[in-house]
Amino acid sequence: MQDAIGASGDKVTARSKQEIGSHIAGLLDGQTQRDLARAVHMHPSAINRVISGQRTLGMGEVVAIAQFFGVSPASIISEEECAFAMRAAVSGAPVNEAVSICTSLIDDYLLFEAAAR
């Protein structure tokens, strides 16, 4: 995991390429890499390289993969979303507030990714 300070001032912990690949592999749950590749319009070898931690994903690819699995993009790139979702549930925060928090997390990750280049 890599840490950065996001635009909101909060610490953001992003998964490494290897952690993202392992997470995606775990989400496959009986589906094949080829199924995923076809659904997100990526070459199967590109998906294989992502899962093996040899290739990074662009944000558009993260969004497409998240949609395929029915999860949020933030959950693909970071473990932080779980804490935000639990906090929102415990506090009774409206769903749009939780979405806003997750959107902020994605924005912070984009800033982090740009700074790492």
N, C-alpha and C positions, 0 to 999 in steps of 0.2 A: 504494500500500500504506500501511496505517496500523499503527503500532507501539503496543504496550501491554505492560505488565508483568503477566503472568498470576499466578494464585494460587500457582503453583509457584515464582514468582520468575524464571522464564524470560521472555525477550522473545518476544512473539507477533506475527507480521506477518500481518495480515488483508488480503485482497484488497479493493480498492475496488469500488463497485457496477459500474463500467465493466469492471474486470478479471474480476469474477464473471460478468458477461454475456458477455464474450468467451470465457471458459473454457467456459461452458455451450454457446455456439455451436460451439466446437470439438469438444465431446463429441457433438454431434448426429450428425455423421458419416453423412450420408445420410438421417437421420430428419428429419421436419419439426417445426417448432415446435408445430403442431397435434397431432402424435403425442404429444409431450411433455406438452402441456397436458391432453390427454384422460387420459393415464396418471396424472398427478399431481393431477387434479381442480382445475385452474386454468383460468381463461378464457384463450383464445389471446392476447387483447390484453395480459393481465397477463404472460404469458411473453414477448411481444414487448417490453414495457417493461423487463423484467428483462434481456433480452439486449442491449437498447440502452442499458443503464445508467441508466434513468430510474426504476427501482423496486427497493427492497430486498426481500429475502426474509426471512420468518420462519424460525425454526429447523425447524419442522415441514415447511415447504416445502423447505428445504435437504435434510432427511432424505429426503423423497419423491423429489426430483430425483436425489439420490445413488443411491437404490435403483433408479430407472429406468435409470441408466447403469451400475449395478453397481460404483460407487466408494464411498468413504467420505464422509460429510458433511464431514469435515475437509478433504478434497481440493477440495471446492467453494469453501470460504471462505478457504483458506490454502494456500500452497505449502510450509508447514513439514512436512507429513506425509511428503513424500518423503524429507527428511533423517532423520526418525525411523525410517521403514521401512528405509532403507539402514543406519542405525546398528544397528538390531535384527538385520538380516540379517548384517552383518559380525561383530557380537559373538556371534551365535548365540543371541540372546535368544529366549525362547519367544514364540509368537504372542500369548498373553494379555498379555504385557508391552507389546508393540507396540500392542495394542488399548487398554490402559490409558493409554499415552502419548497416543494419538489422542483418547481420551475427555477427558483432561486438557486437550488443546488446544481441544476444543469448549467445555468449561467455561470456559476462559480467554477464548475469543471471546465467550461469552455475557456475561461480566463486562465485557468491553471494549465490547460493543454497548450494554449498559445504562448504562455510564458516559458513552457518547457522546450519549445522548439528553438 
